[in-house]
Amino acid sequence: MLVSAKEMIEKAHEGHYAVGAFNINNMEWTKAILMAAEECKSPVMLGVSEGAGKYMCGYKNVVAMVKEMHDFLGITVPVAVHLDHGSFEGAKACIEAGFTSVMFDGSHYDFEENVEKSKEILALAHSKGISVECEVGGIGGTEDGVTSNGELADPEECGKIAALGVDFLAAGIGNIHGKYPADWKGLNFDRLAEIQKSTAGKPLVLHGGSGIPSDQIAKAISLGVSKINVNTELQLVFADATRKYIEAGKDLEGKGYDPRKLLAPGTKAIQEKVVAMMKEFGSAGKAE
């Protein structure tokens, strides 16, 4: 069944591993990630950006699709449908639509406004048993039209937001969305340690999980990161596998143009990548 992410993230925090929040964009993405989670016996979060929600014809349609696919595939592991980088209105709409977890990203507001809006989303979501993620400090890059240079989160502000009762907190520590540039300075672990201390051990979230070296992922988890977001890496492997299929002329052989065949290599590539990342994050086998 679809569940709130609260319990799975708390278990990850206690067990010193991380749950992957993999963004979905269509049926193929959803199927591949669900099958990977079942194969690994890993809890999983299906991230949905507001842009992807519109692309998939609305939040209610997303929830209905996930529920039907979850049941049809016989998924037995915990699955959360999570709004990624949600606006104030977007978070409320997803709560109404049946999402089991939402992120309210108020990091671009003045801090006091971020606090007040976070309080309202927390009260509404928690009254329905829905988990909530909030954000302090910007995650670099552009996500659904919101651009940030990746400023470091202020530990004191993180502590104040955490004290509101958020279930897990996203805090900027030098991470970015999209591909990491060659001159990227890496994650700021000193700031991460300060944030974990200021939040009294609240589970933390690492956005921009695509392309971060394994040793940095492991260290981040050891310092309190219990949820890692992945989107770009899946897009890249899907595009690469699809490109190779077409360049090899497979779409011209027999009925290779059938979309079920055309999209199959990319879908398989997503599933394989998610399996590998679940093992890297340490969540494989945690839902057995």
ZIURVEN-V77592 format. One record per pair of residues at least 24 apart in sequence whose C-alpha atoms are under 10 Angstrom apart, sorted by the first residue. I is the first residue (numbers start at 0). GAP is how many residues later the second one is. Records with the same first field share a line. If there is no record, write none. Layout:
I=GAP ; GAP
This chain:
0=66 ; 69 ; 70 ; 73 ; 74 ; 75 ; 76 ; 77 ; 78 ; 79
1=43 ; 61 ; 64 ; 65 ; 68 ; 69 ; 73 ; 74 ; 75 ; 76 ; 77 ; 78 ; 79 ; 96 ; 97 ; 98 ; 99
2=42 ; 74 ; 75 ; 76 ; 77 ; 78 ; 96 ; 97 ; 98 ; 126 ; 127 ; 128
3=41 ; 74 ; 75 ; 76 ; 77 ; 78 ; 95 ; 96 ; 97 ; 98 ; 124 ; 125 ; 126 ; 127 ; 128
4=38 ; 39 ; 40 ; 73 ; 74 ; 75 ; 76 ; 77 ; 95 ; 96 ; 97 ; 124 ; 125 ; 126 ; 127 ; 128 ; 162 ; 163 ; 222
5=74 ; 94 ; 95 ; 123 ; 124 ; 125 ; 126 ; 127 ; 160 ; 161 ; 162 ; 197
6=71 ; 124 ; 160
7=34 ; 35 ; 36 ; 37 ; 70 ; 71 ; 72 ; 218 ; 219 ; 275 ; 278 ; 279
8=34 ; 35 ; 36 ; 122 ; 158 ; 159 ; 194 ; 195 ; 196 ; 216 ; 217 ; 218
9=157 ; 158 ; 192 ; 193 ; 216 ; 217
10=192 ; 215 ; 275
11=31 ; 191 ; 209 ; 212 ; 213 ; 214 ; 215 ; 269 ; 270 ; 271 ; 274
12=155 ; 188 ; 189 ; 190 ; 191 ; 208 ; 209 ; 210 ; 211 ; 212 ; 213 ; 214
13=187 ; 189 ; 210 ; 212
14=207 ; 211 ; 267 ; 268 ; 271
15=202 ; 205 ; 206 ; 207 ; 208 ; 209 ; 210 ; 265 ; 266 ; 267
16=201 ; 203 ; 204 ; 205 ; 207 ; 208 ; 209 ; 210 ; 211 ; 261 ; 262 ; 263 ; 264 ; 265 ; 266 ; 267 ; 269
17=25 ; 26 ; 185 ; 186 ; 187 ; 188 ; 199 ; 200 ; 202 ; 203 ; 204 ; 206 ; 207 ; 208 ; 209 ; 210 ; 211 ; 260 ; 261 ; 262 ; 263 ; 264 ; 265 ; 266
18=24 ; 25 ; 26 ; 186 ; 206 ; 207 ; 208 ; 209 ; 210 ; 258 ; 259 ; 262 ; 263 ; 264 ; 265 ; 267
19=24 ; 25 ; 26 ; 27 ; 185 ; 186 ; 189 ; 206 ; 207 ; 208 ; 209 ; 210 ; 254 ; 257 ; 258 ; 260 ; 261 ; 262 ; 263
20=24 ; 25 ; 26 ; 27 ; 59 ; 60 ; 61 ; 63 ; 184 ; 185 ; 186 ; 188 ; 206 ; 207 ; 208 ; 209 ; 210
21=24 ; 25 ; 26 ; 60 ; 62 ; 187 ; 206 ; 207 ; 208 ; 209 ; 210 ; 211 ; 212 ; 252
22=24 ; 25 ; 26 ; 29 ; 58 ; 59 ; 60 ; 61 ; 206 ; 207 ; 208 ; 209 ; 211 ; 212
23=24 ; 25 ; 28 ; 29 ; 32 ; 38 ; 57 ; 206 ; 207 ; 210 ; 211
24=24 ; 26 ; 27 ; 28 ; 30 ; 31 ; 37 ; 206 ; 210
25=26 ; 27 ; 29 ; 30 ; 36 ; 39
26=29 ; 35 ; 38 ; 39 ; 42 ; 240
27=232 ; 235 ; 236 ; 238 ; 239 ; 240 ; 242 ; 243
28=205 ; 206 ; 209 ; 237 ; 238 ; 239 ; 241 ; 242
29=32 ; 35 ; 36 ; 39 ; 40 ; 237 ; 240 ; 241
30=35 ; 38 ; 39 ; 42 ; 236 ; 237 ; 239 ; 240
31=232 ; 234 ; 235 ; 236 ; 237 ; 238 ; 239 ; 240 ; 241 ; 242 ; 243
32=201 ; 234 ; 235 ; 237 ; 238 ; 239 ; 240 ; 241 ; 242
33=32 ; 35 ; 36 ; 39 ; 40 ; 41 ; 42 ; 43 ; 45 ; 237 ; 240
34=35 ; 38 ; 39 ; 40 ; 236 ; 237 ; 239 ; 240
35=232 ; 234 ; 235 ; 236 ; 237 ; 238 ; 239 ; 240 ; 241 ; 242 ; 248
36=38 ; 39 ; 40 ; 41 ; 42 ; 234 ; 237 ; 238 ; 241 ; 246 ; 247 ; 248 ; 250
37=35 ; 36 ; 37 ; 38 ; 39 ; 40 ; 237 ; 246 ; 247 ; 249 ; 250
38=36 ; 38 ; 232 ; 236 ; 245 ; 246
39=37 ; 234 ; 235 ; 236 ; 238 ; 239 ; 243 ; 244 ; 245 ; 246 ; 247 ; 248
40=34 ; 35 ; 36 ; 37 ; 234 ; 237 ; 242 ; 243 ; 244 ; 245 ; 246 ; 247
41=34 ; 35 ; 36 ; 37 ; 233 ; 236 ; 237 ; 240 ; 241 ; 242 ; 243 ; 244 ; 245 ; 246
42=33 ; 34 ; 35 ; 36 ; 37 ; 235 ; 240 ; 241 ; 242 ; 243 ; 244 ; 245
43=33 ; 34 ; 35 ; 36 ; 37 ; 183 ; 234 ; 239 ; 240 ; 243
44=33 ; 34 ; 35 ; 36 ; 37 ; 38 ; 55 ; 56 ; 182 ; 183 ; 184
45=33 ; 34 ; 35 ; 36 ; 37 ; 38 ; 55 ; 183 ; 184
46=33 ; 34 ; 35 ; 36 ; 37 ; 38 ; 54 ; 55 ; 56 ; 182 ; 183 ; 184
47=33 ; 34 ; 35 ; 36 ; 37 ; 38 ; 46 ; 51 ; 54 ; 55 ; 183
48=33 ; 34 ; 35 ; 36 ; 37 ; 38 ; 41 ; 54 ; 94 ; 95
49=33 ; 34 ; 35 ; 36 ; 37 ; 40 ; 41 ; 44 ; 93 ; 94
50=33 ; 35 ; 92 ; 93 ; 94
51=31 ; 32 ; 92
52=30 ; 37 ; 41
57=35 ; 36 ; 39
58=24 ; 31 ; 34 ; 35 ; 36 ; 37 ; 38 ; 39 ; 40
59=33 ; 34 ; 36 ; 37 ; 38 ; 39
60=36
61=32 ; 35 ; 36 ; 37
62=31 ; 34 ; 35 ; 36 ; 37
63=33 ; 34
75=211 ; 212
76=208 ; 209 ; 210 ; 211
77=209
79=50 ; 51
81=48 ; 49 ; 50 ; 51
82=49 ; 50
83=49 ; 59 ; 60 ; 123 ; 145
84=48 ; 49 ; 50 ; 58 ; 59 ; 61 ; 85 ; 122
85=47 ; 48 ; 58
86=30
87=26 ; 29 ; 30 ; 32 ; 33
88=32
90=30 ; 33 ; 34 ; 41
91=28 ; 29 ; 32 ; 33
93=31
94=26 ; 29 ; 30 ; 31 ; 33 ; 34 ; 35 ; 36
95=28 ; 29 ; 32
97=30 ; 32
98=26 ; 31 ; 32
99=25 ; 28 ; 29 ; 30 ; 31 ; 32
100=24 ; 25 ; 28 ; 29 ; 30 ; 31 ; 32 ; 66
101=28 ; 29 ; 30 ; 31 ; 32
102=28 ; 29 ; 30 ; 31 ; 32 ; 63 ; 65 ; 66 ; 67
103=28 ; 29 ; 30 ; 31
104=28 ; 29 ; 30 ; 31 ; 32 ; 33 ; 65
105=28 ; 29 ; 30 ; 31 ; 32
106=27 ; 28 ; 29 ; 30 ; 31 ; 32 ; 41 ; 46 ; 63 ; 64 ; 65
107=27 ; 28 ; 29 ; 30 ; 38 ; 39 ; 40
108=27
110=25 ; 26 ; 46 ; 49 ; 50
111=45 ; 49
113=47
114=42 ; 45 ; 46 ; 47 ; 49
115=45 ; 48
117=43 ; 46 ; 47 ; 48
118=42 ; 45 ; 46 ; 47
120=45
121=42 ; 43 ; 44 ; 45
122=41 ; 42
125=39 ; 40 ; 41
129=37
130=35 ; 36 ; 37
131=33 ; 34 ; 35 ; 36 ; 37
132=29 ; 32 ; 33 ; 34 ; 35 ; 36 ; 37 ; 70 ; 71 ; 72
133=24 ; 27 ; 28 ; 32 ; 33 ; 34 ; 35 ; 36 ; 37 ; 70 ; 71
134=26 ; 27 ; 31 ; 33 ; 34 ; 35 ; 36 ; 37 ; 69 ; 70
135=24 ; 25 ; 26 ; 33 ; 34 ; 35 ; 36
136=33 ; 34 ; 35 ; 36 ; 37
137=32 ; 33 ; 34 ; 35 ; 36 ; 37 ; 38
138=31 ; 32 ; 33 ; 34 ; 35 ; 36 ; 37 ; 38 ; 67 ; 68 ; 69
139=32 ; 33 ; 34 ; 35 ; 36 ; 37 ; 38 ; 40 ; 67 ; 68
140=34 ; 35 ; 36 ; 37 ; 38 ; 39 ; 67
141=34 ; 35 ; 36
142=33 ; 34 ; 35
146=30
147=28 ; 29
148=25 ; 26 ; 27
149=24 ; 25 ; 26 ; 27
150=24 ; 25
151=35 ; 36 ; 39 ; 40
152=38 ; 39 ; 42
153=37 ; 40 ; 41 ; 44
154=36 ; 37 ; 38 ; 39 ; 40 ; 41 ; 42 ; 43 ; 44
155=38 ; 39 ; 41 ; 42 ; 43
156=38 ; 41 ; 42
157=36 ; 37 ; 38 ; 39 ; 40 ; 41 ; 44
158=35 ; 36 ; 37 ; 38 ; 39 ; 40 ; 41 ; 42 ; 43
159=38 ; 39
160=38
161=36 ; 37 ; 38 ; 39 ; 40 ; 41 ; 42
162=35 ; 36 ; 37 ; 39
164=37
165=36 ; 37
166=35 ; 36 ; 37
167=34 ; 35 ; 36 ; 37 ; 57 ; 58 ; 59
168=26 ; 27 ; 30 ; 33 ; 34 ; 35 ; 36 ; 37 ; 56 ; 57 ; 58
169=33 ; 34 ; 35 ; 36 ; 37 ; 55 ; 57 ; 58
170=24 ; 25 ; 33 ; 34 ; 35 ; 36
171=33 ; 34 ; 35
172=33 ; 34
173=32 ; 33 ; 34
174=31 ; 32 ; 33 ; 34 ; 35 ; 37
175=30 ; 31 ; 32 ; 33 ; 34 ; 36
176=30 ; 31 ; 32 ; 33 ; 34 ; 52 ; 53 ; 54 ; 55
177=30 ; 31 ; 32 ; 33 ; 52 ; 53 ; 54 ; 55
178=29 ; 30 ; 31 ; 32 ; 33 ; 53 ; 54 ; 57
179=28 ; 29 ; 30 ; 31 ; 32
180=30
185=26 ; 27 ; 30
186=25 ; 29 ; 30 ; 32 ; 33
187=28 ; 32
188=27 ; 30 ; 31 ; 34
189=33
191=28 ; 31 ; 32 ; 33
192=27 ; 29 ; 30 ; 31
193=29
194=28 ; 29
195=27 ; 28 ; 29
196=26 ; 27
200=24
201=24
202=24
203=24
204=24
205=24
206=24
207=24 ; 25
208=24 ; 68
209=24 ; 26 ; 67
213=63 ; 66 ; 67
216=63 ; 64
217=62 ; 63 ; 64
220=60 ; 61
225=55 ; 57
226=54
227=49 ; 53
229=44 ; 47
232=37 ; 40 ; 41
233=32 ; 33 ; 35 ; 36 ; 37 ; 38 ; 39 ; 40
234=31 ; 34 ; 35
235=30 ; 33 ; 34
236=28 ; 29 ; 30 ; 31 ; 32 ; 33 ; 34 ; 35 ; 36
237=25 ; 26 ; 27 ; 28 ; 29 ; 30 ; 31 ; 32 ; 33 ; 35
238=24 ; 26 ; 27 ; 28 ; 30 ; 31
239=25 ; 26 ; 29
240=24 ; 25 ; 26 ; 27 ; 28 ; 29
241=24 ; 25 ; 27
